[in-house]
Amino acid sequence: MVLIVPFVLQIFGAVGLVGYLSFKNGQKAVNDLADQLMARTSNMVDLHLNSYLSIPHKVNQINADAIQMGLLNVRDRKTIGKYFWKQMQTYDLTYIGIGLTTGEGIGAARYDGKTVTIDDWVAKPPKNFYNYATNDQGDRTRVLDILDWDNFKETWYTEPIKAGKPIWSRIYTYYLPNHPYISASAGRPIYDAQNRLLGMVGVDIHLLKLSEFLRRLDVSRSGQVFILERNGMLIASSTQQPFTLVKEDILRVKAADSPDPSVQSIAKQIQQTFNGFESIAEPQKLHLNWQGETIFVNVTPWRDQYGLDWLVVVSVPEHAFMAQINANSRTTILLCLGALAVATLMGYFTSHLITQPILQMNRASKAMASGNLDQTLDIRNIQELNILAQSFNHMARQLREFFTALENSKAELEDRVEERTAELKTALSELQRTQAQVVQSEKMSSLGQLVAGVAHEINNPVNFIHGNITHLAEYTHDLLRMIQLYQQRHPSNDPEVQALANEIDLEFLIEDLQKMLSSMKMGTDRIRNIVLSLRNFSRIDEAEFKAVDIHEGIESTLLILQHRLKDKPECPAIKVIRDYGNLPEVECYPGQLNQVLMNILVNAIDALEEVDANRSYQEIEENSSQITIRTSVSDSQWVEIAIADNAGGMPQQIKNRIFDPFFTTKPVGKGTGMGMAISYQIITEKHGGKLECFSTIGQGTEFIIQVPIRQQVGTAI
């Protein structure tokens, strides 16, 4: 296959690539040709519209200027009618007329598309509109029709007057026997020399002339062109009339409801693609599908300065260009299949001469790969294959020898690697735990020394102040008694004494001085309690087992954390519920036990603050954050301390790893992941106790500490 496939692929690939490129180039040429044809058609339509639709406004401009300059007298309707008749001979228009503010008017029309007649009407109906036949000089010969007419009800008159500038009024229709009248009207207000409004001049173009122009385009032989308004109404089409005739009413047709199925399908797909016709602001090239065939469509907006906003749609079916390309593609496929068959036969006969030795080598190689090294190749007549067979046999002998030696050393190496790996794992685990413990112990030792030192330094001046406040209170009391006795025994109206008493407000001073001394004594008592709590918490002088009051350690820890438990502007205080039992003194390492209490309480406060951050002040007050501390004696040999919070709890996968070293759920820089691991070690190894965690999602977390009341020295060591 290695020898056959390249020949096949080369021939097949070359022919297929040529055919593919030919097909793609043909498709590209078709797309380019279609784009060029549609672009040229769109340009022709655009040029025709620009030229044809500019004539009405130019004629209106000429007539308005002539009236304003006094060259035409709007009251001389006979002369103006003949003037309009003459203009109709010059321009390919349907109607030229004037409507006055008095209700009168005059115009020249080509209703049947050939003969020019003159319309003349007076102000008030009925029977005020006369249509006259004319001779070759534009003179009126006879009355053709008499109608009722009112300028002020016609859009071609009212819309330009309302706009006050040249515009296109909306498309309107009339039914005339044998020649329906559907036109767009260009209107312009007219003024006299004193710039007073006289009325308007207007010019109509018959839209059927646009359809005739579209049918004469080259693209209409294989494709089609149609023009529509933004509301979807057809204006002109190369394949059909843009209206239907129902009895004597002319009804305009929407492109999406056209009786021509291709126009209807193209219009609907364009409308769906752009979510309506109004959003098309730039020329668009589309490939649409109709009856399983691709249609090239070019949609071009056309606008003028007088208010027209139309879409010109040019479509060409793909089959008009693809017939020859499809024939070439079929020829290419047949050539490719023939080349494939020839290449396959040539490759087969060529490869058969050399594949047998290679297949034998392939089988021997597979056998060696599966572990059977006893393989040899037969010697062939082809020199290159003969050398290859000898090299293969030599390699097989060397592999057998190498594998035998390798098997012997492999077992010895595996034993040594396993032994060394186990030693390294044990050493690494012990090193990590020892390092973390040393760092944490050093931190706590330094913190204890700092706290103890600060407490000692504060204690002396506080004791001095506290001791002297008692004497100061007695002295002050005696002095006040003396002043009161003096006031009773020696009342005096000495003005200087009275002025000084008023200046210092003697009565307030006597009353406030006693309150001040009482407040100072209360403050020094508070400072002494804080200092005592700091000394109890640090316990730097208690490195050995000692019987202590567990409740005293709990209260000292709570006092240190009081700043995190009290009220804050953004949230209420965290409530601490104490449920203390009657505990005996417990033998323990007091400082280390305080460290465990601190770690658990800090974690509880962190969890509650995280929950409170997502609640409002009122929600926290309604369901306050709480920490419950419960102590009791278990089995008369153990003391149990339970610390529970009502935060959100933790998932099972986190609870299972809470005592693992370096595991933390806190952000980087806020936690080391060693607090609970060291706490677990202090309780279980240093005190021979138990530390357990219980947590329920949505309810909270509880840590239970159990330590023996009396320590066995050997066990603790």
C-alpha positions in Angstrom: 0.0 0.0 0.0 2.9 2.4 0.7 4.0 2.0 -2.9 0.6 2.0 -4.5 -1.0 4.8 -2.6 1.6 7.6 -3.6 1.1 6.9 -7.3 -2.7 6.9 -6.9 -2.7 10.0 -4.7 -0.4 11.9 -7.0 -2.4 11.3 -10.1 -5.8 11.6 -8.4 -4.6 14.7 -6.4 -3.3 16.4 -9.5 -6.4 15.8 -11.6 -8.7 16.5 -8.7 -6.9 19.7 -7.8 -7.0 20.9 -11.3 -10.7 20.1 -11.5 -11.4 21.7 -8.2 -9.5 24.9 -9.0 -11.2 24.9 -12.4 -14.6 24.6 -10.7 -13.8 27.2 -8.1 -12.4 29.6 -10.7 -15.5 29.1 -12.8 -17.7 29.8 -9.8 -15.6 32.9 -9.0 -15.9 34.0 -12.6 -19.7 33.4 -12.4 -19.9 35.5 -9.2 -17.8 38.2 -10.7 -19.8 38.2 -13.9 -23.1 38.2 -12.0 -21.8 41.0 -9.8 -20.6 43.0 -12.8 -23.9 42.4 -14.7 -26.0 43.4 -11.7 -23.8 46.4 -10.8 -24.0 47.6 -14.4 -27.8 47.1 -14.4 -28.1 48.9 -11.1 -26.0 51.8 -12.4 -28.1 52.0 -15.6 -31.3 52.1 -13.5 -29.7 54.7 -11.1 -28.7 56.9 -14.1 -32.1 56.6 -15.7 -33.9 57.4 -12.4 -31.6 60.4 -11.7 -32.2 61.7 -15.3 -35.8 60.9 -15.7 -37.0 61.9 -12.2 -35.1 65.2 -12.2 -37.0 66.5 -15.3 -40.3 67.1 -13.3 -38.6 69.3 -10.8 -36.6 71.2 -13.5 -39.9 71.9 -15.3 -41.5 73.0 -12.1 -38.5 75.3 -11.4 -38.8 76.9 -14.9 -42.6 77.4 -14.5 -42.3 78.8 -10.9 -39.6 81.2 -12.0 -41.6 82.4 -15.0 -44.7 83.0 -12.8 -42.7 84.9 -10.1 -41.0 87.0 -12.7 -44.4 87.9 -14.3 -43.7 86.2 -17.6 -46.8 84.0 -17.0 -50.1 85.3 -15.7 -51.8 82.7 -13.5 -55.1 84.3 -14.3 -54.7 83.9 -18.0 -55.5 80.1 -18.0 -55.9 79.9 -21.7 -52.3 81.1 -22.4 -50.9 79.0 -19.6 -52.7 75.9 -20.9 -51.2 76.4 -24.3 -47.8 77.0 -22.7 -48.1 73.7 -20.8 -49.2 71.9 -24.0 -46.0 73.2 -25.7 -43.9 71.8 -22.8 -45.6 68.4 -23.2 -44.3 68.3 -26.7 -40.8 68.8 -25.5 -40.6 66.5 -22.4 -41.7 62.9 -22.1 -44.0 63.6 -19.2 -47.6 62.6 -18.3 -49.0 65.8 -16.8 -48.0 69.5 -16.3 -50.3 71.7 -14.3 -50.9 74.4 -11.9 -53.3 74.7 -8.9 -54.2 78.0 -7.3 -55.1 78.9 -3.8 -58.5 80.1 -5.2 -59.3 76.6 -6.3 -58.8 77.2 -10.0 -56.3 75.4 -12.2 -55.0 74.5 -15.6 -53.0 71.6 -17.0 -51.9 69.6 -20.0 -52.0 65.8 -19.9 -51.0 62.8 -21.9 -53.4 60.3 -20.3 -53.3 57.6 -23.0 -49.5 58.0 -23.3 -49.8 59.6 -26.8 -52.4 62.4 -27.3 -52.0 65.7 -25.3 -55.2 67.2 -23.9 -55.8 70.3 -21.8 -57.6 70.4 -18.4 -59.2 73.6 -17.2 -61.2 74.0 -14.0 -62.8 76.7 -11.9 -63.0 77.1 -8.2 -66.1 75.3 -7.1 -67.7 72.0 -8.2 -70.0 70.6 -9.5 -69.1 70.2 -13.2 -66.3 72.6 -12.8 -63.5 70.5 -14.6 -63.3 70.4 -18.4 -61.0 68.2 -20.5 -60.4 69.6 -24.0 -59.0 67.9 -27.2 -56.4 70.0 -29.0 -55.1 70.5 -32.5 -51.6 70.5 -33.8 -51.2 74.1 -32.5 -52.4 73.5 -29.0 -55.8 75.1 -29.5 -58.8 73.7 -27.8 -61.2 72.0 -30.3 -63.9 70.2 -28.2 -64.8 69.1 -24.7 -63.9 65.5 -24.1 -65.1 65.2 -20.5 -66.7 67.2 -17.6 -66.0 66.2 -14.0 -66.2 67.5 -10.4 -62.8 68.7 -9.1 -61.6 70.2 -5.8 -57.9 71.2 -5.5 -58.0 71.1 -1.7 -58.8 67.3 -1.6 -55.9 66.2 -3.9 -52.6 65.1 -2.4 -50.6 66.4 -5.4 -51.8 69.9 -4.4 -52.1 69.8 -0.6 -48.7 68.0 0.2 -46.4 70.6 -1.5 -48.4 73.5 -0.1 -48.1 72.0 3.4 -44.3 71.2 3.0 -43.6 74.7 1.6 -40.9 73.4 -0.6 -40.4 71.1 -3.7 -41.4 67.5 -2.9 -42.7 64.3 -4.4 -46.3 63.7 -3.2 -47.4 60.1 -2.6 -48.1 57.9 -5.6 -51.8 58.0 -6.7 -53.9 56.1 -9.2 -56.9 56.9 -11.4 -58.9 54.5 -13.6 -59.1 55.7 -17.2 -60.7 53.3 -19.7 -58.1 51.2 -21.5 -55.1 53.0 -19.9 -54.8 52.9 -16.1 -53.2 56.0 -14.7 -50.6 55.4 -11.9 -48.2 58.2 -11.3 -45.8 60.0 -9.0 -46.3 63.8 -8.8 -43.6 66.4 -8.3 -45.0 69.6 -6.7 -43.6 73.0 -5.9 -45.2 76.1 -4.2 -45.3 79.3 -6.4 -45.2 82.9 -5.4 -45.7 86.3 -7.0 -43.2 89.1 -7.2 -44.2 90.2 -3.7 -43.5 86.6 -2.4 -47.1 85.9 -1.8 -48.3 82.3 -2.2 -50.3 81.8 -5.4 -50.6 78.0 -5.3 -48.4 75.2 -6.7 -47.1 73.8 -10.0 -46.9 70.1 -10.5 -45.6 67.5 -13.0 -46.7 63.8 -13.1 -44.7 60.9 -14.5 -46.4 57.7 -15.4 -44.8 54.8 -13.5 -45.6 52.4 -16.3 -42.8 54.1 -18.2 -40.3 52.9 -15.6 -41.5 49.3 -16.1 -41.1 49.7 -19.9 -37.5 50.9 -19.3 -36.8 47.9 -17.0 -38.1 45.4 -19.6 -35.6 46.8 -22.2 -32.6 46.1 -20.0 -30.3 43.1 -21.0 -30.6 41.4 -17.6 -34.4 41.0 -18.1 -33.8 38.1 -20.5 -32.4 35.8 -17.8 -33.1 37.8 -14.6 -35.4 40.5 -13.5 -35.4 44.0 -12.1 -38.0 45.7 -9.9 -38.2 48.9 -7.9 -40.1 49.2 -4.6 -40.8 51.7 -1.9 -39.6 51.2 1.7 -43.1 50.0 2.7 -42.7 47.1 0.2 -45.1 48.5 -2.5 -44.0 47.8 -6.1 -43.2 50.8 -8.2 -42.0 49.2 -11.4 -41.0 45.7 -12.6 -39.4 44.1 -15.6 -41.8 41.1 -15.5 -45.2 42.3 -14.4 -47.4 45.4 -13.8 -47.0 46.9 -10.4 -50.8 46.9 -9.8 -53.9 44.8 -10.2 -57.2 45.9 -11.6 -60.3 45.0 -9.6 -63.4 46.2 -11.5 -62.7 49.9 -11.9 -60.2 50.2 -9.0 -56.4 50.2 -9.4 -54.8 48.4 -6.5 -51.1 48.6 -6.0 -49.2 45.4 -5.2 -46.7 44.7 -2.4 -43.6 42.9 -3.7 -44.1 40.2 -1.0 -47.6 39.6 -2.4 -46.6 39.7 -6.0 -48.3 37.2 -8.4 -44.8 36.6 -9.8 -43.5 33.8 -7.5 -39.8 34.7 -8.0 -40.4 38.4 -7.1 -42.5 37.3 -4.1 -39.9 34.9 -2.9 -37.0 37.4 -3.3 -38.9 40.2 -1.6 -39.8 37.9 1.4 -36.2 36.7 1.8 -34.8 40.3 1.7 -37.4 41.4 4.2 -36.5 38.5 6.5 -32.7 39.0 6.1 -32.8 42.7 7.0 -35.9 42.6 9.3 -37.8 44.9 6.9 -36.9 47.1 4.0 -36.4 50.3 6.1 -33.0 49.1 7.5 -31.2 48.8 4.1 -29.0 51.9 3.9 -26.1 50.6 1.7 -26.0 48.4 -1.4 -26.2 44.7 -0.5 -25.2 41.6 -2.4 -27.1 38.5 -1.6 -27.2 34.8 -2.6 -30.8 33.7 -2.1 -32.5 30.3 -2.8 -35.6 29.8 -4.9 -37.0 26.4 -5.8 -33.6 24.8 -4.9 -31.6 27.2 -7.1 -29.2 29.9 -6.1 -30.1 33.5 -7.2 -27.7 36.4 -7.2 -29.5 39.5 -5.9 -28.2 43.1 -5.7 -30.3 45.5 -3.6 -29.4 49.2 -4.1 -31.0 52.1 -2.2 -32.0 55.1 -4.4 -32.9 58.5 -3.0 -33.2 62.1 -4.3 -33.3 65.4 -2.5 -37.1 65.7 -2.9 -38.2 62.8 -0.7 -38.1 59.7 -2.9 -36.6 56.7 -1.1 -36.7 53.5 -3.2 -34.9 50.2 -3.5 -33.7 48.9 -6.8 -33.5 45.0 -6.8 -31.6 43.2 -9.6 -31.7 39.3 -9.6 -29.9 36.8 -11.9 -30.3 33.0 -11.6 -27.1 31.0 -11.2 -28.1 28.5 -13.9 -27.7 31.1 -16.6 -23.9 30.9 -16.1 -23.2 27.4 -14.6 -24.2 25.1 -17.5 -20.7 25.0 -19.1 -19.0 24.9 -15.7 -21.0 21.8 -14.7 -20.1 20.1 -18.0 -16.4 20.7 -17.4 -16.8 19.4 -13.9 -18.3 16.1 -15.1 -15.4 15.7 -17.6 -12.9 16.3 -14.8 -14.4 13.6 -12.6 -14.3 11.0 -15.5 -10.6 11.9 -16.1 -9.8 11.6 -12.4 -11.5 8.1 -12.2 -9.5 6.9 -15.2 -6.2 8.2 -13.8 -7.0 6.5 -10.5 -7.5 3.1 -12.2 -4.2 3.4 -14.3 -2.2 4.5 -11.3 -3.5 1.7 -9.1 -2.5 -1.0 -11.6 0.9 0.5 -12.1 1.5 0.7 -8.4 0.3 -2.9 -7.8 2.7 -4.5 -10.3 5.7 -2.3 -9.3 5.2 -2.9 -5.5 4.7 -6.7 -5.8 8.4 -7.1 -6.7 9.6 -5.7 -3.4 6.8 -6.0 -0.9 7.2 -9.6 0.0 10.6 -9.2 1.8 9.3 -6.1 3.5 6.2 -7.9 4.6 8.3 -10.7 6.1 10.4 -8.1 7.9 7.2 -6.4 9.2 5.9 -9.7 10.7 9.3 -10.3 12.3 9.4 -6.8 13.8 5.9 -7.2 15.2 6.9 -10.5 16.8 10.0 -8.9 18.3 7.8 -6.0 19.6 5.5 -8.5 21.3 8.5 -10.1 23.1 9.5 -13.0 20.8 13.2 -12.1 20.0 13.9 -15.4 18.2 13.4 -14.0 14.7 15.6 -14.3 11.5 15.0 -13.2 7.9 15.6 -15.2 4.7 18.3 -14.0 2.3 16.9 -12.6 -1.0 18.4 -12.1 -4.4 18.0 -8.3 -4.3 21.2 -6.8 -2.9 19.7 -4.0 -0.9 17.2 -6.3 0.8 19.9 -8.9 1.4 22.0 -6.4 3.3 18.9 -5.3 5.2 18.1 -8.9 6.2 21.7 -9.5 7.5 21.6 -6.3 9.5 18.2 -7.2 11.0 19.4 -10.7 12.0 22.5 -9.1 13.7 20.3 -6.6 15.5 18.0 -9.4 16.7 20.9 -11.3 18.3 22.2 -8.1 20.1 18.7 -7.3 21.4 18.4 -10.8 22.9 21.6 -10.3 24.7 20.7 -6.8 25.9 17.3 -7.7 27.1 18.7 -10.6 29.1 21.1 -8.2 30.9 18.4 -5.6 31.3 16.0 -8.0 33.0 18.7 -8.9 35.6 19.4 -5.2 36.5 15.8 -4.1 36.4 14.7 -6.1 39.5 17.6 -4.8 41.5 17.0 -1.2 40.5 13.2 -1.3 41.2 13.9 -2.5 44.8 16.4 0.3 45.4 14.1 2.9 44.0 11.1 1.9 46.1 13.1 1.9 49.2 14.7 5.3 48.6 11.3 6.8 47.5 9.6 5.7 50.8 12.5 7.2 52.8 12.2 10.5 50.9 8.4 10.7 51.4 8.7 10.1 55.1 11.5 12.7 55.5 9.7 15.3 53.4 6.4 14.9 55.4 8.2 15.1 58.7 10.3 18.2 57.6 7.2 20.1 56.4 5.3 19.4 59.6 8.3 20.3 61.8 9.0 23.4 59.9 5.4 24.7 60.1 5.3 23.8 63.8 8.6 25.6 64.6 7.4 28.7 62.7 4.1 28.8 64.5 5.6 28.1 67.9 8.2 30.8 67.4 5.4 33.2 66.4 3.3 32.4 69.5 6.4 32.5 71.7 7.3 36.0 70.4 3.7 37.1 70.7 3.6 35.8 74.3 6.8 37.6 75.3 5.5 40.8 73.7 2.1 40.6 75.4 3.7 39.7 78.8 6.2 42.5 78.5 3.5 45.1 77.6 1.2 43.9 80.4 4.1 44.1 83.0 5.1 47.6 81.9 1.5 48.8 82.0 0.7 47.1 85.3 3.1 49.2 87.5 1.8 52.7 86.5 -1.8 51.4 86.5 -1.4 50.0 90.0 0.1 53.2 91.2 -2.7 55.3 89.7 -5.4 52.8 91.0 -3.9 52.9 94.5 -3.7 56.6 94.8 -7.2 57.2 93.4 -8.7 55.8 96.6 -6.7 58.2 98.8 -7.4 61.1 96.3 -11.1 60.3 96.7 -10.9 60.4 100.5 -8.9 63.7 100.5 -11.3 65.3 98.0 -14.3 64.2 100.2 -12.7 65.7 103.3 -12.0 69.0 101.4 -15.6 69.2 100.2 -16.8 68.6 103.8 -14.6 71.4 104.9 -15.9 73.8 102.3 -19.5 72.9 103.2 -18.9 73.4 106.9 -17.2 76.7 106.3 -20.2 77.8 104.2 -22.6 76.9 107.0 -20.6 78.5 109.9 -19.3 81.6 108.1 -21.8 82.7 105.5 -20.3 85.8 103.8 -21.5 88.2 101.2 -18.0 89.2 100.2 -18.4 90.2 96.5 -15.0 88.8 95.5 -15.7 85.4 97.1 -19.1 85.3 95.5 -17.7 86.3 92.1 -15.1 83.6 92.2 -17.7 81.0 93.2 -19.8 82.0 90.2 -16.8 82.0 87.9 -15.8 78.5 88.7 -19.4 77.3 89.1 -18.7 75.9 92.6 -21.8 73.8 92.9 -21.2 72.0 89.6 -17.5 71.5 90.4 -18.4 69.8 93.7 -20.9 67.5 92.0 -18.8 66.7 89.0 -15.6 66.1 90.9 -17.1 63.1 92.7 -18.4 61.7 89.4 -15.0 62.2 87.8 -13.1 60.3 90.6 -15.7 57.4 90.3 -15.1 57.3 86.5 -11.3 57.3 86.9 -11.6 54.4 89.4 -13.8 52.4 87.0 -11.3 53.0 84.1 -8.3 51.8 86.2 -10.3 48.7 87.2 -10.9 48.0 83.5 -7.2 48.5 82.6 -6.2 46.1 85.4 -8.6 43.5 84.1 -7.3 43.8 80.5 -3.7 43.5 81.8 -4.6 40.5 83.8 -6.3 38.9 80.8 -3.2 39.5 78.6 -1.0 37.9 81.2 -3.4 34.9 81.5 -3.5 34.5 77.7 0.2 34.7 77.1 1.2 32.4 80.1 4.8 32.8 79.1 5.9 31.6 82.5 3.9 28.3 82.2 5.9 26.0 79.9 5.0 22.9 82.0 1.8 21.2 82.8 -0.2 23.1 85.3 -3.7 22.9 86.7 -5.7 25.9 85.4 -9.2 27.2 85.2 -10.4 26.6 81.6 -13.0 29.4 81.9 -10.3 31.9 82.8 -8.5 31.1 79.5 -11.7 31.4 77.5 -12.6 34.7 79.0 -9.1 36.1 78.4 -9.3 35.0 74.7 -12.7 36.6 74.3 -11.4 39.9 75.9 -8.6 40.0 73.4 -11.1 39.5 70.5 -13.6 42.0 71.9 -12.7 44.5 69.2 -14.0 42.1 66.5 -17.1 41.1 68.5 -18.5 44.5 69.5 -20.9 46.7 67.5 -19.7 48.3 64.3 -21.4 51.0 62.1 -22.0 48.5 59.4 -23.3 45.6 61.4 -24.4 44.7 65.0 -22.3 42.9 67.5 -21.6 39.2 67.4 -23.4 37.6 70.4 -21.4 35.3 72.6 -23.6 32.8 74.5 -21.8 31.2 77.5 -23.1 27.8 78.7 -20.4 27.0 81.3 -20.5 23.8 83.4 -18.9 23.3 86.8 -15.4 22.4 85.8 -12.5 21.4 88.0 -9.0 22.7 87.3 -7.4 20.9 84.3 -3.8 19.9 83.9 -2.5 21.3 80.5 -0.2 23.6 78.7 -2.2 26.8 79.3 -0.5 28.9 76.6 -0.9 26.2 73.9 -4.5 25.6 74.9 -5.2 29.3 74.7 -3.7 29.2 71.2 -6.2 26.5 70.1 -9.1 28.5 71.5 -7.9 31.6 69.7 -7.6 29.7 66.3 -11.1 28.3 66.6 -12.7 31.6 67.7 -11.0 33.6 65.0 -12.2 31.1 62.3 -15.7 31.4 63.7 -15.6 35.2 63.6 -14.2 35.1 60.0 -17.1 32.8 58.9 -19.7 35.1 60.5 -18.3 38.2 59.0 -18.3 36.6 55.6 -22.0 35.8 55.9 -22.9 39.2 57.4 -21.1 41.0 54.4 -24.0 39.8 52.2 -26.8 40.8 54.6 -28.3 44.2 55.5 -28.1 45.7 59.0 -31.8 44.9 59.6 -31.4 41.3 58.4 -28.5 40.8 60.9 -30.5 42.2 63.7 -33.5 39.9 62.9 -31.2 36.8 62.8 -28.1 37.8 64.8 -24.7 36.2 64.4 -23.9 34.0 67.5 -21.0 32.1 68.9 -22.0 29.5 71.6 -19.4 28.2 74.0 -20.3 25.2 76.1 -18.2 23.4 78.7 -18.9 20.2 80.6 -17.3 17.2 82.3 -17.5 13.9 80.4 -17.2 10.5 82.2 -15.6 12.3 85.2 -12.2 12.0 83.4 -12.6 14.4 80.5 -13.4 18.1 80.0 -15.3 19.0 76.9 -15.2 22.4 75.3 -17.7 23.0 72.4 -17.5 26.2 70.3 -20.3 26.6 67.7 -21.3 29.4 65.2 -24.4 29.9 63.2 -22.6 30.8 59.9 -23.2 29.0 56.6 -21.3 25.8 57.4 -18.9 24.1 55.1 -19.2 21.4 52.4 -18.1 17.8 53.2 -15.0 18.0 51.0 -13.7 21.0 52.9 -14.5 19.5 56.3 -12.6 16.4 55.5 -9.4 18.5 54.9 -9.8 21.1 57.7 -6.9 19.6 59.8 -4.6 19.1 56.8 -1.4 21.2 56.9 -1.3 24.1 54.5 -5.0 23.7 53.6 -6.9 27.0 53.8 -10.1 28.5 52.2 -9.1 32.1 53.0 -7.7 34.5 50.4 -3.9 34.7 49.7 -2.2 36.6 52.5 -5.0 36.1 55.1 -4.3 32.5 56.2 -1.4 30.1 56.2 -3.4 26.9 56.4 -1.5 25.8 59.6 -3.7 27.1 62.4 -6.1 24.1 62.6 -3.3 21.6 61.8 -1.3 22.8 64.8 -4.4 23.0 67.0 -5.1 19.4 66.1 -1.5 18.4 67.0 -1.6 20.4 70.3 -4.8 18.7 71.4 -4.1 15.1 70.2 -0.3 14.8 70.7 0.5 17.3 73.5 -2.6 16.7 75.6 -3.7 13.2 74.6 -7.2 14.6 73.7 -9.6 14.8 70.8 -10.5 17.7 68.4 -13.5 17.1 66.2 -15.4 19.2 63.6 -19.1 19.0 62.8 -20.7 21.2 60.1 -24.1 21.4 58.4 -24.6 23.6 55.3 -26.9 26.5 56.1 -26.7 25.9 59.9 -23.1 26.4 61.1 -20.0 24.7 62.3 -19.1 23.2 65.8 -15.6 22.3 67.1 -15.5 19.9 70.1 -12.3 19.8 72.3 -11.9 16.9 74.7 -8.8 16.8 77.1 -8.2 14.7 80.2 -8.5 16.4 83.5 -5.3 14.7 84.7 -2.4 14.2 82.3 -0.3 11.0 82.3 3.2 12.4 81.9 4.5 9.4 79.9 1.6 9.7 77.4 2.0 13.4 77.0 5.7 13.1 76.3 
